[in-house]
Amino acid sequence: MTEQPPKNEKVHSYNLYDLRKQEEGQHRIRHPPSVHIARGFEPRLPILKATRRPIICISDWQYETATQEHFWEQAKVILSDHLGGQEILSRAIVFVAGDMASSDNSLRGTASDAVPRLHWLRETFPKGDLFQIYGNHDLMDQEHLIMANTASSGAPCLLPHGNVIRISLVSGVANEPTSEQCAIDHNANITGEAIVNASPLTNFEASPQASAAKTPNVQITPGMTKQERAALYAKMKFPKKAKPSKKSAQDKQWRHQNPDQAALVDAMKVRHNNHTSSPSGSTHGNLVLAGVHGIPSSHNQGMQKSDRPSYFRTLGLACETVDLDVLVTHSNPRLPGQEDLVKGDDARKMLEAFEQSSAYLFVHGHMHVDPAVSVLDSGKVVVNSDCRVVAFVPN
């Protein structure tokens, strides 16, 4: 169940508008994003109280970059007014829960898939920390692999897929990134060029030894008649070539059709492999954070989709972290009371994983459902940031 928030916990909402002069053939935005200002949540969000820095959640601004910038100019005014000025806003902790791009405002579905260009967002928080995951309509880019919060925690902007990171967010202190945060396997090519694919799911060719075993020893065949050789072959057992599963074939096909994206996926995995840093717990301004990219699906598609067993295994391992503070996913949960709106078993599993974790904040996108901020009976906070920007104001 979701509980009624105490009187001191309030969320005020503000609409944004497409104020541009409409030129001939230009697509008018009928569903612009909205801004939500949340106050009084310090007891539920220890990192808010410990750092005295605003927490901002945003996702699913699926518009062209110029349109995003138009809406963001309006949103910045609202945020600055309610947070107490640009200086406070500039130090915010920002969670980006995916699907922050569109190739064309008029397109929907996979045709709109594009690379998120978030310079307009990052420029607003020069002293802050921005953490990003991919949604199912986001394409990867080399730039994302090297973006880092250099003015504050030093942590990478692009969260690892399922790997927990521990970062220091002490207010007003610029922390140098640890050696582990900066570690890159230099054998990996992060430019997106050819990277050797070591995935066992895509290697279906038989080994030389297996191929050799299929052929009878030539030393025993000389002098044999055709009928004798046929009888010998009939008695021999030939190992069958392993047939790839449908999912494996789909994975291999996607990699073949999208070599640049596949190379970036491999580079990201290498870059974030075993990524951790030293701080733990949010009591003294440290944050333990996990992100899971994309959505659960029947097959893998880069960072946009993961087959369901892999997705929920990754989510489960992240949520098993004893001192996890914040969980960021693109895929949405189903909260109590949303049974008629949110269908399917995936959403139920999302909520269960969060509820069983130690995390007190869950930020997600993907499906736009009210309210923007929910408090569960357990006291945990869930933010639906789909086509929204939600800001928690420190006291």
Protein Blocks (a to p, Z undefined) as FASTA:
>chain_A
ZZdddfklccdddddddfbdcdehiacdfbdcdddddehilmmmmmlmmnopacdddehi
acdfklmmmmmmmmmmmmmmmnopaklmmmpccddebjiacfbfkbgcjllgccddfklm
mmmmmmbccdddddfkbccdfklmmgccfklnopafbdcehiacdddfbehiacdddfkl
mpccfkbcfkopacddfbfklmmbdcfklmmmmpccfklmgopafklmmmmmmmpccddd
ddddfklmmmmmmmmmmmmlmmmmmmmmmmmgoiacfbecjklopacddddehjddfbde
hjlbccfklmmmmmmmmmmpmklcbdcdfbdcddehilmmmgcjklmmmmmmmmmmmbfb
dcdehiacddfbdcdfkopacddfehiacddddZZ
